[in-house]
Amino acid sequence: MKENKLFGVVGHPIRHSLSPVMHNAVFKKLGLNYSYSAFDIEKNDLDVFLNRCREMNFLGLNVTVPHKVDIIRYLDDLDENARLINAVNTIKFEDNMLLGYNTDGLGCVRALEERGERIGGKRILILGAGGAARAIVFQCALEGAEIAISNRTMDRAMRLAREIREKLNKRVLVVNFSESSIRDIIPTTDILINATSVGMYPKIHRSPVSSDVLDPRLTVMDIVYNPIETQFLRNAKRIGCKTIDGVGMFVHQGAESLRIWLDIKPPIDLMRKVVVEKLV
Ligand SMILES: NC(=O)c1ccc[n+]([C@@H]2O[C@H](COP(=O)([O-])OP(=O)(O)OC[C@H]3O[C@@H](n4cnc5c(N)ncnc54)[C@H](OP(=O)(O)O)[C@@H]3O)[C@@H](O)[C@H]2O)c1
């Protein structure tokens, strides 16, 4: 039997996380005697928790809501993406150091690429300016997309646009979060991404925008993955758009974490299968 290695995801609450089932399936498939668990930890206990992980020789952690920013103060170093986004979803324990990464944005880009979408030069409208939207906006900007953001709280979108301009020297358009303003920009949009939490279980009949603003020319992605087919995606499919669900991003952010921890080629199809099985 090979050496046991410990992994996990830390968040609060955490009981619905699909990461343990996805990563443990990979370890089993690859014949690795590793284990991945979920840890429900409150903000004030993060420091003690990380020290305990260090003592127990953990190799990697994922970090989820609400700790992606707060955890940074306890890490020894950040990679370029995590530093830019100012949020961490992956930690690697290396030589007693805690190194922070962010694979959310790359996960989204990989999910688009896997469905034949090239990002460079595309005009992408992102709905939302929360944690996930930030990672996606930075990654798409780095990959050379033209970006517009629309968020319910306009000020948050403006701040994100300013950050992209200051850090990457790229202009980002900020669009009012109203159907009429979004409709106006759709003719010059190639990919529309919902990165808000609207439509997520249990409020599954909600959609961030109505079908009226959509156009069959668009590729429409929803990063919400519970349910897999959101109302937003159902609307888009009905009018003929190409649609991409949120499972792809979830799987690919996990796959990127596995590459960072273990330098392996993750079995994407298996990862998707186990996640979908849990969601249907
Ligand atoms: N597929 C994946 O791998 C993946 C990864 C990460 C997250 N997600 C999903 O992405 C969603 C967002 O996650 P997050 O971490 O970015 O959350 P977050 O930081 O809390 O941000 C939530 C976003 O949704 C917007 N929003 C919330 N309620 C709204 C409403 N009623 N109308 C309009 N906008 C509303 C917020 O706008 P305000 O700024 O106005 O509050 C904000 O932009 C969640 O459903 C999460 O499960 C998926």
PDBQT file of the ligand as one rigid body, heavy atoms in Angstrom, charges set to zero:
ROOT
HETATM    1  N1  LIG A 301     -19.324  26.002 -10.721  1.00  0.00    +0.000 N 
HETATM    2  C1  LIG A 301     -18.414  26.295  -9.817  1.00  0.00    +0.000 C 
HETATM    3  O1  LIG A 301     -17.332  25.708  -9.744  1.00  0.00    +0.000 OA
HETATM    4  C2  LIG A 301     -18.670  27.411  -8.851  1.00  0.00    +0.000 A 
HETATM    5  C3  LIG A 301     -17.586  27.967  -8.138  1.00  0.00    +0.000 A 
HETATM    6  C4  LIG A 301     -17.849  29.015  -7.249  1.00  0.00    +0.000 A 
HETATM    7  C5  LIG A 301     -19.159  29.456  -7.072  1.00  0.00    +0.000 A 
HETATM    8  N2  LIG A 301     -20.169  28.863  -7.776  1.00  0.00    +0.000 N 
HETATM    9  C6  LIG A 301     -21.551  29.337  -7.614  1.00  0.00    +0.000 C 
HETATM   10  O2  LIG A 301     -21.576  30.688  -8.025  1.00  0.00    +0.000 OA
HETATM   11  C7  LIG A 301     -22.530  31.423  -7.284  1.00  0.00    +0.000 C 
HETATM   12  C8  LIG A 301     -21.880  32.683  -6.733  1.00  0.00    +0.000 C 
HETATM   13  O3  LIG A 301     -20.889  32.315  -5.793  1.00  0.00    +0.000 OA
HETATM   14  P1  LIG A 301     -19.944  33.403  -5.093  1.00  0.00    +0.000 P 
HETATM   15  O4  LIG A 301     -18.977  32.659  -4.255  1.00  0.00    +0.000 OA
HETATM   16  O5  LIG A 301     -19.425  34.375  -6.089  1.00  0.00    +0.000 OA
HETATM   17  O6  LIG A 301     -20.996  34.166  -4.138  1.00  0.00    +0.000 OA
HETATM   18  P2  LIG A 301     -20.912  35.654  -3.574  1.00  0.00    +0.000 P 
HETATM   19  O7  LIG A 301     -19.503  36.098  -3.431  1.00  0.00    +0.000 OA
HETATM   20  O8  LIG A 301     -21.813  35.675  -2.389  1.00  0.00    +0.000 OA
HETATM   21  O9  LIG A 301     -21.582  36.562  -4.736  1.00  0.00    +0.000 OA
HETATM   22  C9  LIG A 301     -22.944  36.470  -5.032  1.00  0.00    +0.000 C 
HETATM   23  C10 LIG A 301     -23.248  37.252  -6.303  1.00  0.00    +0.000 C 
HETATM   24  O10 LIG A 301     -24.616  37.034  -6.645  1.00  0.00    +0.000 OA
HETATM   25  C11 LIG A 301     -25.301  38.294  -6.690  1.00  0.00    +0.000 C 
HETATM   26  N3  LIG A 301     -26.673  38.105  -6.219  1.00  0.00    +0.000 N 
HETATM   27  C12 LIG A 301     -27.077  37.425  -5.120  1.00  0.00    +0.000 A 
HETATM   28  N4  LIG A 301     -28.425  37.473  -5.019  1.00  0.00    +0.000 NA
HETATM   29  C13 LIG A 301     -28.867  38.203  -6.081  1.00  0.00    +0.000 A 
HETATM   30  C14 LIG A 301     -30.158  38.601  -6.529  1.00  0.00    +0.000 A 
HETATM   31  N5  LIG A 301     -31.283  38.253  -5.877  1.00  0.00    +0.000 N 
HETATM   32  N6  LIG A 301     -30.249  39.330  -7.675  1.00  0.00    +0.000 NA
HETATM   33  C15 LIG A 301     -29.127  39.676  -8.353  1.00  0.00    +0.000 A 
HETATM   34  N7  LIG A 301     -27.884  39.334  -7.971  1.00  0.00    +0.000 NA
HETATM   35  C16 LIG A 301     -27.748  38.609  -6.847  1.00  0.00    +0.000 A 
HETATM   36  C17 LIG A 301     -24.492  39.193  -5.781  1.00  0.00    +0.000 C 
HETATM   37  O11 LIG A 301     -24.763  40.540  -6.109  1.00  0.00    +0.000 OA
HETATM   38  P3  LIG A 301     -24.515  41.724  -5.031  1.00  0.00    +0.000 P 
HETATM   39  O12 LIG A 301     -23.059  42.097  -5.176  1.00  0.00    +0.000 OA
HETATM   40  O13 LIG A 301     -25.448  42.782  -5.459  1.00  0.00    +0.000 OA
HETATM   41  O14 LIG A 301     -24.842  41.152  -3.674  1.00  0.00    +0.000 OA
HETATM   42  C18 LIG A 301     -23.072  38.760  -6.150  1.00  0.00    +0.000 C 
HETATM   43  O15 LIG A 301     -22.672  39.309  -7.382  1.00  0.00    +0.000 OA
HETATM   44  C19 LIG A 301     -23.047  30.467  -6.206  1.00  0.00    +0.000 C 
HETATM   45  O16 LIG A 301     -24.278  29.923  -6.647  1.00  0.00    +0.000 OA
HETATM   46  C20 LIG A 301     -22.000  29.373  -6.154  1.00  0.00    +0.000 C 
HETATM   47  O17 LIG A 301     -22.534  28.116  -5.792  1.00  0.00    +0.000 OA
HETATM   48  C21 LIG A 301     -19.951  27.862  -8.657  1.00  0.00    +0.000 A 
ENDROOT
TORSDOF 0
